[in-house]
Amino acid sequence: MRKMFLLVIAATLTISGNAQFLNKLKGAVSGNQPATTSSSSQSKSSSSASTSAAKPAAASGKIYYVCIATGSARGDGTKASPLKDIQKAIDNAVDGDVIRIAQGNYLGNLDRGWIEMTNKYVSFEGGWNDDFTERNPMKYVTKIQPSQAQVGTIGRGLFLIESTDNRANGQIIIDGLCFDLGFLLTYAPANDDPRNGWPEGCETGRVMPVGNPPNPSIRLIGGKVAGKLIIRNCVFTNASFYAIIMTNAGGDWEIYNNVFVGNLYASVEINGGLNQSTNAHQSTVDFHHNTVLFSWARTKEMEDMGYGYRFRNGADHNVHHNIFGCSNLGALDGAWDDSTLPKENRKICSAYDNLFFMNKGDIIIPGTSGGNWLYVPAKRFDEVELLTKYENNRELSADSKLKDKIIQPYLKGFASLKVMSTESYDPNSAANMYREAHGLNKQGTSTTRVSMFGNRYNFDEAVKLFGAEPGYGAQEPK
């Protein structure tokens, strides 16, 4: 007996104006849709992120210079004698120091594939040219982009931070660093074999399973920080286990003007790390002016995960002026329950002035019975009790030029995404008759085919998403 189940995800995504967006997409892919500017109401919503995002961090301590092209392992970290390794600069630095990093690909000590910082409050500025006379994070790209050569030496993340000893005065700024796992992970071949999940025109087939060989679970930034943390002007692509997953152990955090594309599990998850009975509202996250696209589920079966931003317990979350598109499950995850706490100690969450498109749900929340999620569109955020502030969330305009900046075969592939499951069970097969004779349960088989899942998104194309939508999402650093 065979059963065939076919789920066309594009149909579930076509809500709240997405049908109009997809019609426009067809014209854009065929070259017939002209690019137009955003509506004036959207253009008026820009904030300081578009005017001050690339300003260098104020240094209260020493400035270290790192350049992979001109530096050396024995340099003293000055502009005249830069280091070539970010990790060496971290090891030498103390609280309040700033590490300025020139363009290039930095892979840590002896190219192991990752860097770490423990109990230090040091800031990082990428995007400098080789002689440190000009800074432009989009032109002089500073990245951590390991390859298959690092599979045997890479850690649990590309940048791991554990700094919890200076909550009162500590500050860490990560500015203009880019993180990509697209050349370390293993993908199915780019051909039309139905097992490979390859939309024509994409550079790889689907990502192979994560968690065991061939692909390890690797976050792009992870760890625990007490104090102030700022992450800005960064690019996060092709993570196998979250782009950012961190614990806020008390402090005001700001994550803004970043691009997230093609990450598995979720793009951003910030947990609170303090006891909420005694330290409620001491951990805050302001997440704004970010472009968050193609947040993929945990596995190719797409049964769980696939979030843009998660409202985790223990922290207050302020989410605004972002673009969330093409999330496998929910752009925002509002499913975390902290109702056992007194009302005054529960997390405070806001989501306002955001743009959404082609998400299965713009926010997901638990249903009242039956165990299913509620997939809530942006226009109904006023009905979500979790949200304290909820105004002006809406679908991305069908005339937005953002779609012209997205890799067209990738976007087209997601718009027509299919998951096909085949189950086969023959109770009278030789194998099952043998199992029955020995008192064992009979078995069947199940096969899942997907038209696309976690395919590599080209890093260089992701950088071009800065400034795609005036006033919303990541703006061009100034």
C-alpha angles and dihedrals in degrees: 000000000000130000125193120201121188123188118186103200094190088070093056091048096054099095136123098016100326091122089064090047091053091049089054089046091058089058093046093051091049092047096247100107116088119217114247134185123258123264118277091245090061094044091056092061100073117124139193089292090081095051107036106025097108100044111125117256117260106252118216090178140024125328116226121198123212125186123166092199100051105014131095137209089245097045119125094230097250124131089255093048109026126183119242098212126067091205092057089052091050091050091052098043128091133201113306096023123128126216114208113200128197126217118290144080114293119196104176130241110002089344094293090152106247146054133217141195126197125193095339130116103212128148129223130212119188127177101070125137119241097270094041095239096119135033124202115146092198094050101035099041117200112195148164103218113158123190137204087289089072098050092103097045107033120113132219091287144010092242118020119186128186108173114146107135101087109047094150100054108006121119132180123185121190105190127171100355119136127207127198134167096179095111096043098052123080118238134187115259120277099248138105097263101130090228091065102062095221122161107205111263097027115119096231141021121244120312113264120241117302128215098045131038131338092034126032122210104256129170121204097222121010141157144075128293133182114197132027120340125182123186115183144151092020133134122218118189139167100359115173093206114024128313092235122010113163144145120240104213093187124317146094110274129190124194112181147146095024134134121225119186136165100358124156125229095008140332098232133012121168117182125197113243103193133084104265093206090067105016107037117161094014093115116062135172125197106195111183145146094019128140109221117183137166101008100183131210125251097259138011089260085068093212097140145008123026102136135156100205128359124212095217123186123262097040136074113235129205111186120180146142093020131132115227116186140165099005113171092221116358136352087211125027111215097163100105111110121210096159092125088074122082109270093249091057099050121108118273113224131185132178117178140146093021129141122223137187138169097357118142085229128004086211126002123209132171118275118239092245142357096049096262127130125246111229105209122195121222094254090063100050089113087071094056107096092198091071119082093184118027111151129136100014109148148152118282110262114262087231094055114131091216090092089059089059095052118088100265100216089049093051093043090049092053092047090059097036115158132188115197122188124189121192124190127188126168111176091191098051117125091249094052093045088053091048091049091051090056095046095255128137117261117246141210134190133245128198127187123199123187130191089216139358130166094333113178113273113212108252095211090054091050090058088060091065092080109108095009094130117033111235096004132076123000113346127204107276111248 
